[in-house]
Amino acid sequence: MAKPLIFCLFLLFALSNSLFGQQNTIDVDSLMQLAISNAAKNNPQERLDHFSYTTYEKTIITDSLERETNAHSFFTEKVSKNTFNAHHGFKEEVLGFNMAGFDEPRYETLGITLQSRSFYDEDFVIFNYRYAGPLSSRGLKNYNYQFVGDTTILDRKSLAIAFQPKRPQTIPGLVGILYLDTNTLAIQKVHIGIDDELVARIEQYYKYLPEEEVYLPLSSKLYIEKGETSKRLSLFRGKVSVGTIENNQVKEAIEGRYLLSTSYNANFDLSEKEKLGHPNLAIEVMEDADKKPDAFWKRYREQALTQRDLNSFDYLNNIVETQNIERRLAVINNFGIGYYTVDFFDFDLTYPVKYNNYEGLRLGLGGVTNADFSKNFRLEGYAAYGFKDQVLKYGIGGGILLNESHGAWLSFTYNDDLQEVGSFNYLTDRRVYSLFEPRLVNITQFFDYKTYRLNQEYQITPKILSEFQFAKTNVLQTEAYRFVLGDESYSEYDITEATFGVRWSPSSKFMRSEKGTVEIYDGYPKVTAQVSKGISGLFNGDFDFTRVGAKFYYQVERLNKSTTEFLVEGKMAFGDVPLTHLFHAYPNAPTKETIMQRFSVAGVNSFETMYFGEFFSDRIASLQIKHHLRPFNLGEKFKPEMVFITRYAIGDISDIDRHQEVSFNKLDKGFMESGFEINKILFGFGTSLTYRYGAYHLPSFADNIAFKFTFNLQL
């Protein structure tokens, strides 16, 4: 199927040449440079301050494009109102949503980008695959263009321009024909063909508005077939696939080889008649969108449903019910965020098995009740046992929902557990799921705590998450340490602390439905900030102090599949701050003599050559840069990735003599290390090598080297 597709595309080029009869009569590169320069005034999102239209979209997955009497493997249709304004961009309001076979609508399918709205975009996305936009500012850099000829579209003269990527093996690109208005060089029509990991065809047509002299998208047809790859074209967060990739009952029940999606736009409106509600949402599923009557659908359908469409409802109802598909999908989705669901309880997958140098093997069990227990109330708890320290740790608590639309939960918990000395945990980053926590293995310095916490979670806007915490903590040392203040000396102490944290994701996109607000596009930067105040005298608190922390994370993803990450973090503490509440730079080097004795697992954002307990600070700043090269294509199952890493940290501490029976250094000269990782060599395992240099370079060469293995698991 793949090769004939490209053959047909070039046959279309040849036919166009013979029909139009004016090939290569113009300087096509100059023409396209002018078209790209004119994009700002031709692109509706640049030209117009506001416009809206309604869209009817039907998407099917099927195993055959020929048969007419059987049913599809997947069928859904939706009606939405798409509104654009210059300040907030696009927002989609889903007015109607109809999915065959499911009692409960699967809203996660709405978050998949089947195709971008505009070919003027820098990146054009097809089923979450990114391609260079043919009319973007990078168009001439990434594409070869060929003048095919001229024709007439919508009673206006048109130029047909064929294009294909210059370096398809390095930078993925589209292949197709652009039809441009001869006068304005605006897009009138687009035909796309792709034969890559993705095999796809797109036909997109436009409507011309003469008063505004602008073209708006009128209709689009998308066809996708899995190419020669094991990568899946998937819905339901990757668990329903196009193509036969693996033996999975859920996948086999609702999958096919082809995906077809058609959309029709109508009711164009360029006036701003009403204020846009919830503009920070990319998608909002309106109330009762899944309960629309037949009259609603008949009003918006461009064409009546085929018999095969209608057959799909009974067929999929039977499949979903007999195979218990809805239950399976719920379990799979929760597993993706770190839970395993059993009836009304979600078991937390971060608890069962852990290991560190203090507790040794740590086995635990815990979780939280879900909506089947109550939508407005939750209970949570866990218990864990360390076989080396032979101590049981546990936590218990509950919460009540105050405001569903803002995710406002008020919770109360009690914990008796361990925490790493010098750690600073951001409340809004608390839920970071990993089956395997690399750095935890090497940690040796912990303190024992017993804490009562009152937490208030609140989503200020979809892009701003906040949390307030009031905590009363009793701290016990697990190794010798005294904190000296004047004539007083503390090894056990109480801390009363109020904390407020916020996380801002300005470029992420969110969808809200009756199931809550979820992130559908992970954008960058991500900014996290937190301030906490220790209060002496309140609930027997011993110390007054203030701790402030902030971090900035940014990731650049390139079309050649290389990525660069930047992490900048700064933290400061003022007042009477014991060692347990100071800061470290996430060291990850065990204090052992030889390189091989220190061989362990590398962390994600830790300093691999910095020894545990080597530095503590009351003010610290760090910078980490990671550059991921394009994965090496050494076979279908063997695509290792090389990552170059540089880290820098600088800090200082006041009144270091307050901290007795423990020794550590200041970080005021600046700590530097660089190295590389080769990841995903075998079963997610890789290796890393890091070298320490600069002011804190150690006399013995071997002591400056960290050789470790890496582990990257993708579910």
Stockholm file with secondary structure:
# STOCKHOLM 1.0

chainA/1-715         MAKPLIFCLFLLFALSNSLFGQQNTIDVDSLMQLAISNAAKNNPQERLDHFSYTTYEKTIITDSLERETNAHSFFTEKVSKNTFNAHHGFKEEVLGFNMAGFDEPRYETLGITLQSRSFYDEDFVIFNYRYAGPLSSRGLKNYNYQFVGDTTILDRKSLAIAFQPKRPQTIPGLVGILYLDTNTLAIQKVHIGIDDELVARIEQYYKYLPEEEVYLPLSSKLYIEKGETSKRLSLFRGKVSVGTIENNQVKEAIEGRYLLSTSYNANFDLSEKEKLGHPNLAIEVMEDADKKPDAFWKRYREQALTQRDLNSFDYLNNIVETQNIERRLAVINNFGIGYYTVDFFDFDLTYPVKYNNYEGLRLGLGGVTNADFSKNFRLEGYAAYGFKDQVLKYGIGGGILLNESHGAWLSFTYNDDLQEVGSFNYLTDRRVYSLFEPRLVNITQFFDYKTYRLNQEYQITPKILSEFQFAKTNVLQTEAYRFVLGDESYSEYDITEATFGVRWSPSSKFMRSEKGTVEIYDGYPKVTAQVSKGISGLFNGDFDFTRVGAKFYYQVERLNKSTTEFLVEGKMAFGDVPLTHLFHAYPNAPTKETIMQRFSVAGVNSFETMYFGEFFSDRIASLQIKHHLRPFNLGEKFKPEMVFITRYAIGDISDIDRHQEVSFNKLDKGFMESGFEINKILFGFGTSLTYRYGAYHLPSFADNIAFKFTFNLQL
#=GR chainA/1-715 SS CHHHHHHHHHHHHHHHHHHHCCTTCSCHHHHHHHHHHTHHHHSHHHHCSEEEEEEEEEEEEESCSSCSSSCCSEEEEEEEEEEEETTTEEEEEEEEEEETTCSSCCGGGGGSCSBCSCTTSSEEEETTEEEECTTSTTHHHHEEEEEEEEEEETTEEEEEEEEEESCTTTSCCCEEEEEEETTTCCEEEEEEEEESSEEEEEEEEEEEETTTTEEEEEEEEEEEEECSSSCCEEETTTTEEESCCSCCHHHHHTCBSEEEEEEEEEEEECSCCSCCSSTTCSEEECTTGGGCCHHHHHHHCSSCCCHHHHHHHHHHHHHHHHTTHHHHHHHHHHHHTTEEEETTEEEETTSSEEEETTTEEEEEEEEEECTTTCSSEEEEEEEEEETTTTEEEEEEEEEEEEETTTTEEEEEEEEEEEEETTCCCCGGGCCCCCSSCTGGGGCCCEEEEEEEEEEEEEEEETTEEEEEEEEEEEEEESSCCEEEETTEEESSEEEEEEEEEEEECTTCEEEEETTEEEEEECCSCEEEEEEEEECSSGGGCCCCEEEEEEEEEEEEECTTSCEEEEEEEEEEEEESCCGGGSBCCCEEECSCSSTTTTCCBCCSSCEEEEETTSBCBSEEEEEEEEEECCCCCSSTTCCCEEEEEEEEEEEECSCGGGEESCCCBCCTTCEEEEEEEEEEEETTEEEEEEEEESTTCCSSGGGGEEEEEEECCCC
#=GC SS_cons         CHHHHHHHHHHHHHHHHHHHCCTTCSCHHHHHHHHHHTHHHHSHHHHCSEEEEEEEEEEEEESCSSCSSSCCSEEEEEEEEEEEETTTEEEEEEEEEEETTCSSCCGGGGGSCSBCSCTTSSEEEETTEEEECTTSTTHHHHEEEEEEEEEEETTEEEEEEEEEESCTTTSCCCEEEEEEETTTCCEEEEEEEEESSEEEEEEEEEEEETTTTEEEEEEEEEEEEECSSSCCEEETTTTEEESCCSCCHHHHHTCBSEEEEEEEEEEEECSCCSCCSSTTCSEEECTTGGGCCHHHHHHHCSSCCCHHHHHHHHHHHHHHHHTTHHHHHHHHHHHHTTEEEETTEEEETTSSEEEETTTEEEEEEEEEECTTTCSSEEEEEEEEEETTTTEEEEEEEEEEEEETTTTEEEEEEEEEEEEETTCCCCGGGCCCCCSSCTGGGGCCCEEEEEEEEEEEEEEEETTEEEEEEEEEEEEEESSCCEEEETTEEESSEEEEEEEEEEEECTTCEEEEETTEEEEEECCSCEEEEEEEEECSSGGGCCCCEEEEEEEEEEEEECTTSCEEEEEEEEEEEEESCCGGGSBCCCEEECSCSSTTTTCCBCCSSCEEEEETTSBCBSEEEEEEEEEECCCCCSSTTCCCEEEEEEEEEEEECSCGGGEESCCCBCCTTCEEEEEEEEEEEETTEEEEEEEEESTTCCSSGGGGEEEEEEECCCC
//
